[in-house]
């Protein structure tokens, strides 16, 4: 089994990765679900927030890139090239 990386639309992969990363950032803001998430893990809001390191952002970004490439490879392998086929592929994934 070989992976044909030339069949991938790399611009779409990068845009998808950035959008997924951005949605994750927005998702955990206090205006959406950040406060509920902190409560669910037992975080005391009076505590000082831990300092975020570069790895805290880089690891999820790389994971999103891997997921976008895997999805692109599956789309290429299945011949999903219309909106309807993309929706079906997304639901299956």
N, CA, C and O atoms as a GROMACS GRO file, in nm:
protein
  372
    1UNK      N    1   0.085  -0.117   0.000
    1UNK     CA    2   0.000   0.000   0.000
    1UNK      C    3   0.090   0.124   0.000
    1UNK      O    4   0.178   0.138   0.084
    2UNK      N    5   0.066   0.212  -0.094
    2UNK     CA    6   0.146   0.334  -0.099
    2UNK      C    7   0.054   0.455  -0.084
    2UNK      O    8  -0.062   0.452  -0.123
    3UNK      N    9   0.109   0.559  -0.029
    3UNK     CA   10   0.035   0.682  -0.010
    3UNK      C   11   0.077   0.780  -0.117
    3UNK      O   12   0.194   0.817  -0.125
    4UNK      N   13  -0.017   0.822  -0.200
    4UNK     CA   14   0.012   0.916  -0.308
    4UNK      C   15  -0.009   1.057  -0.256
    4UNK      O   16  -0.119   1.112  -0.262
    5UNK      N   17   0.099   1.116  -0.205
    5UNK     CA   18   0.090   1.251  -0.148
    5UNK      C   19   0.070   1.358  -0.254
    5UNK      O   20   0.035   1.471  -0.222
    6UNK      N   21   0.092   1.322  -0.382
    6UNK     CA   22   0.069   1.421  -0.488
    6UNK      C   23  -0.080   1.440  -0.515
    6UNK      O   24  -0.119   1.538  -0.579
    7UNK      N   25  -0.163   1.349  -0.467
    7UNK     CA   26  -0.307   1.360  -0.488
    7UNK      C   27  -0.373   1.451  -0.386
    7UNK      O   28  -0.494   1.475  -0.391
    8UNK      N   29  -0.295   1.503  -0.293
    8UNK     CA   30  -0.350   1.586  -0.186
    8UNK      C   31  -0.351   1.733  -0.227
    8UNK      O   32  -0.255   1.782  -0.286
    9UNK      N   33  -0.458   1.800  -0.196
    9UNK     CA   34  -0.466   1.945  -0.212
    9UNK      C   35  -0.406   2.006  -0.086
    9UNK      O   36  -0.475   2.020   0.016
   10UNK      N   37  -0.279   2.043  -0.093
   10UNK     CA   38  -0.207   2.088   0.027
   10UNK      C   39  -0.260   2.219   0.081
   10UNK      O   40  -0.256   2.241   0.202
   11UNK      N   41  -0.310   2.306  -0.005
   11UNK     CA   42  -0.369   2.431   0.044
   11UNK      C   43  -0.491   2.400   0.130
   11UNK      O   44  -0.511   2.460   0.236
   12UNK      N   45  -0.573   2.306   0.085
   12UNK     CA   46  -0.692   2.267   0.163
   12UNK      C   47  -0.651   2.204   0.295
   12UNK      O   48  -0.717   2.226   0.397
   13UNK      N   49  -0.545   2.125   0.295
   13UNK     CA   50  -0.497   2.062   0.418
   13UNK      C   51  -0.452   2.168   0.518
   13UNK      O   52  -0.486   2.161   0.636
   14UNK      N   53  -0.375   2.266   0.471
   14UNK     CA   54  -0.326   2.372   0.560
   14UNK      C   55  -0.440   2.459   0.610
   14UNK      O   56  -0.445   2.493   0.728
   15UNK      N   57  -0.532   2.495   0.520
   15UNK     CA   58  -0.647   2.577   0.563
   15UNK      C   59  -0.731   2.499   0.664
   15UNK      O   60  -0.774   2.555   0.765
   16UNK      N   61  -0.755   2.371   0.637
   16UNK     CA   62  -0.832   2.288   0.731
   16UNK      C   63  -0.765   2.276   0.865
   16UNK      O   64  -0.832   2.280   0.969
   17UNK      N   65  -0.634   2.263   0.866
   17UNK     CA   66  -0.559   2.253   0.991
   17UNK      C   67  -0.571   2.381   1.072
   17UNK      O   68  -0.596   2.377   1.193
   18UNK      N   69  -0.555   2.495   1.006
   18UNK     CA   70  -0.562   2.624   1.074
   18UNK      C   71  -0.703   2.649   1.128
   18UNK      O   72  -0.720   2.698   1.239
   19UNK      N   73  -0.804   2.615   1.048
   19UNK     CA   74  -0.943   2.634   1.093
   19UNK      C   75  -0.974   2.544   1.212
   19UNK      O   76  -1.037   2.588   1.308
   20UNK      N   77  -0.930   2.419   1.207
   20UNK     CA   78  -0.953   2.326   1.318
   20UNK      C   79  -0.884   2.376   1.446
   20UNK      O   80  -0.941   2.370   1.554
   21UNK      N   81  -0.761   2.424   1.431
   21UNK     CA   82  -0.686   2.478   1.544
   21UNK      C   83  -0.758   2.602   1.600
   21UNK      O   84  -0.770   2.617   1.722
   22UNK      N   85  -0.804   2.689   1.512
   22UNK     CA   86  -0.875   2.809   1.555
   22UNK      C   87  -1.006   2.776   1.625
   22UNK      O   88  -1.040   2.839   1.726
   23UNK      N   89  -1.080   2.679   1.573
   23UNK     CA   90  -1.204   2.638   1.638
   23UNK      C   91  -1.179   2.582   1.777
   23UNK      O   92  -1.257   2.605   1.869
   24UNK      N   93  -1.069   2.509   1.791
   24UNK     CA   94  -1.033   2.458   1.924
   24UNK      C   95  -1.004   2.570   2.021
   24UNK      O   96  -1.042   2.564   2.138
   25UNK      N   97  -0.937   2.674   1.972
   25UNK     CA   98  -0.908   2.789   2.057
   25UNK      C   99  -1.034   2.862   2.099
   25UNK      O  100  -1.048   2.901   2.215
   26UNK      N  101  -1.125   2.881   2.005
   26UNK     CA  102  -1.251   2.950   2.034
   26UNK      C  103  -1.338   2.864   2.125
   26UNK      O  104  -1.406   2.917   2.213
   27UNK      N  105  -1.337   2.734   2.104
   27UNK     CA  106  -1.421   2.642   2.180
   27UNK      C  107  -1.396   2.653   2.331
   27UNK      O  108  -1.490   2.647   2.410
   28UNK      N  109  -1.270   2.671   2.370
   28UNK     CA  110  -1.236   2.673   2.511
   28UNK      C  111  -1.226   2.813   2.570
   28UNK      O  112  -1.171   2.830   2.679
   29UNK      N  113  -1.276   2.913   2.500
   29UNK     CA  114  -1.280   3.047   2.559
   29UNK      C  115  -1.392   3.051   2.663
   29UNK      O  116  -1.486   2.973   2.655
   30UNK      N  117  -1.382   3.142   2.760
   30UNK     CA  118  -1.488   3.152   2.861
   30UNK      C  119  -1.625   3.187   2.801
   30UNK      O  120  -1.727   3.153   2.861
   31UNK      N  121  -1.628   3.252   2.687
   31UNK     CA  122  -1.757   3.288   2.626
   31UNK      C  123  -1.832   3.167   2.572
   31UNK      O  124  -1.955   3.170   2.561
   32UNK      N  125  -1.761   3.060   2.538
   32UNK     CA  126  -1.829   2.940   2.490
   32UNK      C  127  -1.831   2.834   2.599
   32UNK      O  128  -1.919   2.835   2.684
   33UNK      N  129  -1.735   2.744   2.598
   33UNK     CA  130  -1.739   2.630   2.689
   33UNK      C  131  -1.621   2.625   2.785
   33UNK      O  132  -1.606   2.527   2.858
   34UNK      N  133  -1.536   2.726   2.786
   34UNK     CA  134  -1.417   2.725   2.871
   34UNK      C  135  -1.450   2.716   3.018
   34UNK      O  136  -1.387   2.639   3.092
   35UNK      N  137  -1.547   2.793   3.062
   35UNK     CA  138  -1.585   2.792   3.203
   35UNK      C  139  -1.646   2.658   3.242
   35UNK      O  140  -1.615   2.602   3.347
   36UNK      N  141  -1.734   2.606   3.157
   36UNK     CA  142  -1.796   2.476   3.185
   36UNK      C  143  -1.690   2.365   3.184
   36UNK      O  144  -1.696   2.272   3.264
   37UNK      N  145  -1.595   2.376   3.093
   37UNK     CA  146  -1.488   2.277   3.086
   37UNK      C  147  -1.404   2.281   3.213
   37UNK      O  148  -1.370   2.176   3.269
   38UNK      N  149  -1.369   2.402   3.259
   38UNK     CA  150  -1.291   2.415   3.383
   38UNK      C  151  -1.366   2.355   3.501
   38UNK      O  152  -1.308   2.286   3.584
   39UNK      N  153  -1.497   2.382   3.508
   39UNK     CA  154  -1.578   2.327   3.616
   39UNK      C  155  -1.581   2.174   3.609
   39UNK      O  156  -1.573   2.107   3.712
   40UNK      N  157  -1.592   2.120   3.488
   40UNK     CA  158  -1.604   1.974   3.473
   40UNK      C  159  -1.476   1.900   3.512
   40UNK      O  160  -1.481   1.784   3.552
   41UNK      N  161  -1.361   1.967   3.500
   41UNK     CA  162  -1.236   1.901   3.540
   41UNK      C  163  -1.196   1.938   3.682
   41UNK      O  164  -1.090   1.898   3.730
   42UNK      N  165  -1.282   2.016   3.750
   42UNK     CA  166  -1.256   2.051   3.888
   42UNK      C  167  -1.156   2.165   3.907
   42UNK      O  168  -1.093   2.175   4.012
   43UNK      N  169  -1.142   2.249   3.807
   43UNK     CA  170  -1.047   2.360   3.814
   43UNK      C  171  -1.107   2.471   3.898
   43UNK      O  172  -1.222   2.510   3.878
   44UNK      N  173  -1.030   2.523   3.993
   44UNK     CA  174  -1.073   2.634   4.077
   44UNK      C  175  -1.039   2.764   4.005
   44UNK      O  176  -0.921   2.791   3.982
   45UNK      N  177  -1.140   2.846   3.969
   45UNK     CA  178  -1.113   2.969   3.896
   45UNK      C  179  -1.028   3.069   3.975
   45UNK      O  180  -0.972   3.162   3.916
   46UNK      N  181  -1.019   3.052   4.105
   46UNK     CA  182  -0.939   3.143   4.186
   46UNK      C  183  -0.789   3.114   4.170
   46UNK      O  184  -0.706   3.199   4.202
   47UNK      N  185  -0.756   2.994   4.122
   47UNK     CA  186  -0.615   2.958   4.103
   47UNK      C  187  -0.557   3.035   3.984
   47UNK      O  188  -0.627   3.074   3.891
   48UNK      N  189  -0.427   3.054   3.992
   48UNK     CA  190  -0.357   3.116   3.880
   48UNK      C  191  -0.350   3.016   3.766
   48UNK      O  192  -0.323   2.898   3.787
   49UNK      N  193  -0.376   3.064   3.644
   49UNK     CA  194  -0.370   2.976   3.528
   49UNK      C  195  -0.226   2.933   3.503
   49UNK      O  196  -0.134   3.013   3.519
   50UNK      N  197  -0.205   2.808   3.464
   50UNK     CA  198  -0.069   2.763   3.436
   50UNK      C  199  -0.016   2.833   3.311
   50UNK      O  200  -0.092   2.868   3.220
   51UNK      N  201   0.114   2.854   3.308
   51UNK     CA  202   0.176   2.918   3.193
   51UNK      C  203   0.180   2.821   3.076
   51UNK      O  204   0.225   2.707   3.090
   52UNK      N  205   0.133   2.867   2.963
   52UNK     CA  206   0.130   2.782   2.845
   52UNK      C  207   0.268   2.784   2.778
   52UNK      O  208   0.330   2.890   2.764
   53UNK      N  209   0.313   2.669   2.738
   53UNK     CA  210   0.441   2.656   2.670
   53UNK      C  211   0.415   2.635   2.521
   53UNK      O  212   0.303   2.608   2.480
   54UNK      N  213   0.519   2.648   2.443
   54UNK     CA  214   0.506   2.632   2.298
   54UNK      C  215   0.449   2.495   2.263
   54UNK      O  216   0.368   2.483   2.172
   55UNK      N  217   0.491   2.391   2.334
   55UNK     CA  218   0.442   2.256   2.308
   55UNK      C  219   0.293   2.242   2.330
   55UNK      O  220   0.229   2.156   2.269
   56UNK      N  221   0.237   2.326   2.417
   56UNK     CA  222   0.093   2.321   2.442
   56UNK      C  223   0.013   2.360   2.319
   56UNK      O  224  -0.103   2.321   2.305
   57UNK      N  225   0.074   2.435   2.230
   57UNK     CA  226   0.009   2.475   2.106
   57UNK      C  227   0.060   2.393   1.987
   57UNK      O  228  -0.016   2.362   1.895
   58UNK      N  229   0.187   2.357   1.990
   58UNK     CA  230   0.247   2.289   1.877
   58UNK      C  231   0.198   2.144   1.862
   58UNK      O  232   0.174   2.098   1.750
   59UNK      N  233   0.184   2.073   1.972
   59UNK     CA  234   0.140   1.933   1.965
   59UNK      C  235  -0.001   1.921   1.906
   59UNK      O  236  -0.021   1.840   1.816
   60UNK      N  237  -0.100   1.999   1.954
   60UNK     CA  238  -0.232   1.989   1.889
   60UNK      C  239  -0.229   2.032   1.743
   60UNK      O  240  -0.297   1.972   1.659
   61UNK      N  241  -0.150   2.136   1.710
   61UNK     CA  242  -0.142   2.181   1.572
   61UNK      C  243  -0.088   2.069   1.482
   61UNK      O  244  -0.140   2.047   1.373
   62UNK      N  245   0.016   2.001   1.526
   62UNK     CA  246   0.070   1.889   1.448
   62UNK      C  247  -0.030   1.774   1.439
   62UNK      O  248  -0.040   1.709   1.335
   63UNK      N  249  -0.103   1.748   1.546
   63UNK     CA  250  -0.204   1.642   1.544
   63UNK      C  251  -0.315   1.677   1.444
   63UNK      O  252  -0.362   1.589   1.372
   64UNK      N  253  -0.357   1.803   1.438
   64UNK     CA  254  -0.458   1.846   1.343
   64UNK      C  255  -0.407   1.833   1.200
   64UNK      O  256  -0.482   1.798   1.109
   65UNK      N  257  -0.278   1.862   1.180
   65UNK     CA  258  -0.218   1.847   1.047
   65UNK      C  259  -0.220   1.700   1.004
   65UNK      O  260  -0.253   1.669   0.890
   66UNK      N  261  -0.184   1.611   1.094
   66UNK     CA  262  -0.185   1.468   1.063
   66UNK      C  263  -0.328   1.422   1.030
   66UNK      O  264  -0.348   1.346   0.936
   67UNK      N  265  -0.426   1.469   1.107
   67UNK     CA  266  -0.565   1.432   1.079
   67UNK      C  267  -0.612   1.485   0.944
   67UNK      O  268  -0.684   1.416   0.872
   68UNK      N  269  -0.572   1.607   0.910
   68UNK     CA  270  -0.612   1.666   0.781
   68UNK      C  271  -0.548   1.590   0.665
   68UNK      O  272  -0.612   1.567   0.563
   69UNK      N  273  -0.421   1.551   0.680
   69UNK     CA  274  -0.354   1.473   0.575
   69UNK      C  275  -0.421   1.336   0.562
   69UNK      O  276  -0.445   1.289   0.450
   70UNK      N  277  -0.451   1.271   0.673
   70UNK     CA  278  -0.518   1.140   0.668
   70UNK      C  279  -0.654   1.151   0.601
   70UNK      O  280  -0.692   1.064   0.522
   71UNK      N  281  -0.729   1.256   0.633
   71UNK     CA  282  -0.860   1.276   0.570
   71UNK      C  283  -0.844   1.301   0.421
   71UNK      O  284  -0.922   1.251   0.341
   72UNK      N  285  -0.743   1.379   0.383
   72UNK     CA  286  -0.718   1.406   0.241
   72UNK      C  287  -0.680   1.278   0.167
   72UNK      O  288  -0.725   1.256   0.055
   73UNK      N  289  -0.599   1.194   0.230
   73UNK     CA  290  -0.562   1.067   0.168
   73UNK      C  291  -0.684   0.977   0.150
   73UNK      O  292  -0.699   0.910   0.048
   74UNK      N  293  -0.771   0.975   0.250
   74UNK     CA  294  -0.894   0.894   0.239
   74UNK      C  295  -0.986   0.950   0.130
   74UNK      O  296  -1.049   0.874   0.057
   75UNK      N  297  -0.994   1.082   0.121
   75UNK     CA  298  -1.077   1.144   0.018
   75UNK      C  299  -1.022   1.110  -0.121
   75UNK      O  300  -1.099   1.080  -0.212
   76UNK      N  301  -0.892   1.114  -0.135
   76UNK     CA  302  -0.831   1.078  -0.264
   76UNK      C  303  -0.850   0.930  -0.295
   76UNK      O  304  -0.879   0.895  -0.409
   77UNK      N  305  -0.835   0.845  -0.195
   77UNK     CA  306  -0.848   0.701  -0.216
   77UNK      C  307  -0.991   0.660  -0.251
   77UNK      O  308  -1.013   0.566  -0.328
   78UNK      N  309  -1.088   0.732  -0.194
   78UNK     CA  310  -1.229   0.698  -0.222
   78UNK      C  311  -1.286   0.777  -0.338
   78UNK      O  312  -1.399   0.751  -0.381
   79UNK      N  313  -1.209   0.872  -0.390
   79UNK     CA  314  -1.258   0.952  -0.502
   79UNK      C  315  -1.364   1.053  -0.461
   79UNK      O  316  -1.445   1.094  -0.544
   80UNK      N  317  -1.363   1.093  -0.337
   80UNK     CA  318  -1.460   1.191  -0.288
   80UNK      C  319  -1.419   1.330  -0.339
   80UNK      O  320  -1.324   1.390  -0.289
   81UNK      N  321  -1.493   1.379  -0.439
   81UNK     CA  322  -1.458   1.509  -0.494
   81UNK      C  323  -1.576   1.604  -0.510
   81UNK      O  324  -1.562   1.710  -0.571
   82UNK      N  325  -1.690   1.567  -0.457
   82UNK     CA  326  -1.804   1.658  -0.457
   82UNK      C  327  -1.842   1.690  -0.312
   82UNK      O  328  -1.798   1.623  -0.219
   83UNK      N  329  -1.924   1.791  -0.296
   83UNK     CA  330  -1.967   1.830  -0.162
   83UNK      C  331  -2.042   1.716  -0.093
   83UNK      O  332  -2.017   1.688   0.024
   84UNK      N  333  -2.131   1.651  -0.163
   84UNK     CA  334  -2.208   1.541  -0.105
   84UNK      C  335  -2.120   1.425  -0.062
   84UNK      O  336  -2.138   1.368   0.045
   85UNK      N  337  -2.023   1.391  -0.148
   85UNK     CA  338  -1.931   1.283  -0.112
   85UNK      C  339  -1.842   1.323   0.005
   85UNK      O  340  -1.808   1.240   0.089
   86UNK      N  341  -1.805   1.451   0.011
   86UNK     CA  342  -1.726   1.500   0.124
   86UNK      C  343  -1.803   1.494   0.254
   86UNK      O  344  -1.748   1.460   0.359
   87UNK      N  345  -1.931   1.526   0.248
   87UNK     CA  346  -2.016   1.519   0.368
   87UNK      C  347  -2.028   1.374   0.415
   87UNK      O  348  -2.017   1.346   0.534
   88UNK      N  349  -2.049   1.282   0.321
   88UNK     CA  350  -2.059   1.140   0.357
   88UNK      C  351  -1.928   1.092   0.418
   88UNK      O  352  -1.928   1.022   0.520
   89UNK      N  353  -1.816   1.130   0.356
   89UNK     CA  354  -1.684   1.092   0.412
   89UNK      C  355  -1.666   1.148   0.551
   89UNK      O  356  -1.618   1.078   0.640
   90UNK      N  357  -1.704   1.273   0.572
   90UNK     CA  358  -1.693   1.334   0.704
   90UNK      C  359  -1.780   1.263   0.807
   90UNK      O  360  -1.737   1.244   0.921
   91UNK      N  361  -1.899   1.225   0.769
   91UNK     CA  362  -1.986   1.152   0.862
   91UNK      C  363  -1.930   1.015   0.894
   91UNK      O  364  -1.938   0.969   1.008
   92UNK      N  365  -1.872   0.948   0.796
   92UNK     CA  366  -1.814   0.817   0.819
   92UNK      C  367  -1.693   0.830   0.911
   92UNK      O  368  -1.674   0.748   1.002
   93UNK      N  369  -1.612   0.931   0.888
   93UNK     CA  370  -1.494   0.949   0.972
   93UNK      C  371  -1.534   0.986   1.111
   93UNK      O  372  -1.447   1.005   1.197
   0.00000   0.00000   0.00000
